[in-house]
Amino acid sequence: MNLVSPGVVTPEPVTSDGVIAAGVYVEGRRVANIAIDEAASWRNKPDHVVWIGLHEPETALLKSLQRQFELHDLAIEDADHAHQRPKIEQYGDALFIVARTAQLDGESIAFGETHLFVGEGYLVSVRHGASTSYTPVRERCESCPRALARGEDYILYAILDFIVDNYSPVIETIQDEVEAMEAEVLASAMTRAQIERLYLLRRDLMRLRNAVGPLVEVCRRLERDNLPMIRPTMRPLFRDVTDHVRTIQEQIDSLREVLAFAFEASLLVGQAQETAISKKLASWLAIVAVPTAIAGIYGMNFKNMPELQWEYGYFAVIGAIVAICTLLFWRFRRSGWL
């Protein structure tokens, strides 16, 4: 255990077993960095809050946490196995919350999970997969001791708000790409690569919506239900997170609709181009058919064809061909087919 004064904080230990940070706070100020096996003794002290951050911990570490905070077996099992649906569960006077995180990994969205244990005198966050470190959350909370002094439910709000805020860069990046794709669609038909990219974007947006959607219910329960450790004064803050989640959800739905319209517009543009090509081909075929037909008639070598003996027959036939072809070309050009 490292005791520190309220004004000086020693560097957070980063261990190989998954512990990112473990600190004790009194009136919003960190007073100690602790080991996991010391958590229970600090948590039981009046007005002390233990805040532990883990990243992909081993099963033994989770079992140790369970002993320290008397966590439920089902909650520990869920925290040990990722790929859980966002949810909130109440086990006695403790809460277990699952939230999905998202961040860009190249051109696709990588998803992770955060499991939160909240009870009297403690909050434990467990991160799995793609997830931004919560160190900025801890630093922001520590920079405002008055807010952090509110307790465990304020830390819970700060983490959930941070998770939801991190959806925005993903949405904004995809929105920029969608707008560029939409502009290209109106200029020309989409290529196969663009269609494949459009499909991948719609798939990622659907997965993101499935990750974001259940958070509405989680935040709604934190806002309205009389859950342990959630004070009435914190409900407006959770209401703000709920509104933010709904805004993200609306943006996702809007982007999916734009991508659907872009695909439909691409089909219409492609059909229009095919129609224009078909009109041009039909027009030229009609023009070429005139000399072909006339040449075919006079190429049958019948003996009794008066025009063959006429002195000006050749010039008359050529003139007729040119006149008819010119008339057809003019009509097709006027109709917009050529």
HELIX and SHEET records of a PDB file:
HELIX    1   1 ILE A   36  GLU A   38  5                                   3    
HELIX    2   2 ALA A   39  ARG A   43  1                                   5    
HELIX    3   3 THR A   59  PHE A   69  1                                  11    
HELIX    4   4 ASP A   73  ASP A   80  1                                   8    
HELIX    5   5 THR A  135  GLU A  142  1                                   8    
HELIX    6   6 PRO A  145  LEU A  148  1                                   4    
HELIX    7   7 GLU A  152  ASP A  165  1                                  14    
HELIX    8   8 TYR A  167  ALA A  187  1                                  21    
HELIX    9   9 ARG A  192  ARG A  224  1                                  33    
HELIX   10  10 PRO A  232  MET A  234  5                                   3    
HELIX   11  11 ARG A  235  TYR A  298  1                                  64    
HELIX   12  12 PRO A  306  GLN A  309  1                                   4    
HELIX   13  13 GLY A  313  ARG A  334  1                                  22    
SHEET    1   A 8 ASN A   2  LEU A   3  0                                        
SHEET    2   A 8 ARG A  29  ASN A  33 -1                                        
SHEET    3   A 8 VAL A  19  VAL A  26 -1                                        
SHEET    4   A 8 HIS A  48  HIS A  55 -1                                        
SHEET    5   A 8 TYR A 122  GLY A 129  1                                        
SHEET    6   A 8 SER A 108  GLY A 119 -1                                        
SHEET    7   A 8 ALA A  94  ASP A 105 -1                                        
SHEET    8   A 8 LYS A  87  TYR A  91 -1                                        
END                                                                             
